[in-house]
């Protein structure tokens, strides 16, 4: 009898945890991140286009943050608190947040060699209609590492 009660409690806890993970995985932010990553990995090197081809979801503003900018400074810049923001630890990392109605919609963070892509966008904030018109070109970059094997990633240079 006692074992059945414990088993029921554990099952309820497991279901609750699974539900929480599913809700977070299925959030607009995570769906946009996955879709954007897939899109950025799909372009061929030596192609070009406009920002509207890359960032196809609905956002108001994009923020490209300076290297080493603290989370508090980023939150002050965007005008609200966000748990997803992270401080970069190198100049070679991208840190771009897309926002709609004071809510994060997509977040690009990290090294190009780890993500498979890098967005080269000058620090600042960009309205959707402005970024949609900006031209980009894609080049393939290679970077070596301490194990000697090179990694290749797509570098999107936005004018």
N, C-alpha and C positions, 0 to 999 in steps of 0.2 A: 504494500500500500504506500509506504513512504517512498520507495523507488519510483513508483508511477507519478507521484506528486513532483518529485525532483525532475524527472524526465519531462513532464509537462512544462515546468518552469523554464528549463533549459531550452525546450523547443520554442516557447514564446520569446525568449531572449534572442535566440538565433534568428527567428523570423523578423523581429524588430530591427536587429542589426542589418539583416539583408535588405529590408525595406529602406533603411536610411542610406545604405550604400547605393541602392538602385536609384533613389531620388537624386542623390548628388551626381551620380554618373550620367543621369538623364537630364540634368539641368541645361538651360540654354547656354550657359557659359561652357560647359564641357562639350556639348554638341557642337557649338561654334568652333571651339578649339580643335576638335577632331576633324571637322569638315575643312577648316582652314589649313590644317597641317596636311591633309590629303591633297588639297588643291595645290599647296606650295610645293609638295613633293612631285607633282605630276607634270610640271612645266619642263620643257627641254631647254638645255643650255643654249645660249646665243639666240634667244627669242626676246621679244619686247612686247609691250602693251601699255595699258593704262591701269591705274589703281582700281578702278571699278571692276576689272576682270579678276582681281585677286580677292578683294574684300567685298563679297557679294551679299553679306548679311546686312541688316538694318541697324546702323549705329549713328549717334550724333557727333561724337568726337573721338579722335584717336590721340593718345598721348605717347610720345617717344621720350623716355626719361634719360637724363644724363647718367653716365657711368658713376657708380658709387653713391648715387643719390639715396638718402635714407628713406625708409618707409614713411616716416612722419612728413618729410618734405614732399614726397609723392602724393600723400593724402591731402596735404595742404594745396598742392597744385590742382588736383582733380576736384577738390571741394567736398569730399566725403571720405569716411573710413572704409577700408577694404581689407579683408583678411588675406586676399590672394597676392597682394603686391610683395615683391621681394627686392632687396637691394642687390645690385650686381657687384661682383668681386673683381671685375676685369673690364678693360675697354673693349674687349672682343666679344662681349655679350650683348644680345638684344634685350630690350625691356620695353615692350609696347602694350598698352592697354587700350581696348576699344570700349566705349561707354555709350549707353542709351538711358536717358532719364535717371541719371545718377546711379546706374547699376552696371557693373562690369559685364560685358557681353563676350569678350574674347581677350586672351592674354598670351602674348608671345614672349617667351623668356628663355634665355640660355645661350649656349654656344652653338654656332652653326654646325660644327662637326658632330655635335651630339643630336641635334634636331634633324639634320639632313638639309636644312635651309637656314638662311640668315636674311633678315630684312635690314638693308642699309638705309636708314631713314634718320635725317638730322633730328636732334632733340628739339622738342616743341610740341604744340598741340595743333591738330588739324581737323577742320570740319570735314564731314563726309563728302560733301559736294566738291571741296577743294582736293581732297586726297583721291577721289574718284577720277579726277582729270589729270593727275600727275602721271608722267611717263615713267616706266620702269624698263630695265633690261636685266636679263638673267645671264650670269656667267657661272661657270663651274670653278670652284676653288678646291684646292687640295691643301691639307695641313698634315704635317708629320707629327708623330708623338714619340714618347720615350721607348716604346716597344719596337719602333722602326717602321711600322706599317702606316701608310698614309690613309687618311680619311678624305672622302670627297663630299662636298655639299653644294647646294645651289645658293648663290648669292644674288639677291634681288636688290639692285641699286635703283632707288627711287629719286628722280630729279626734283 
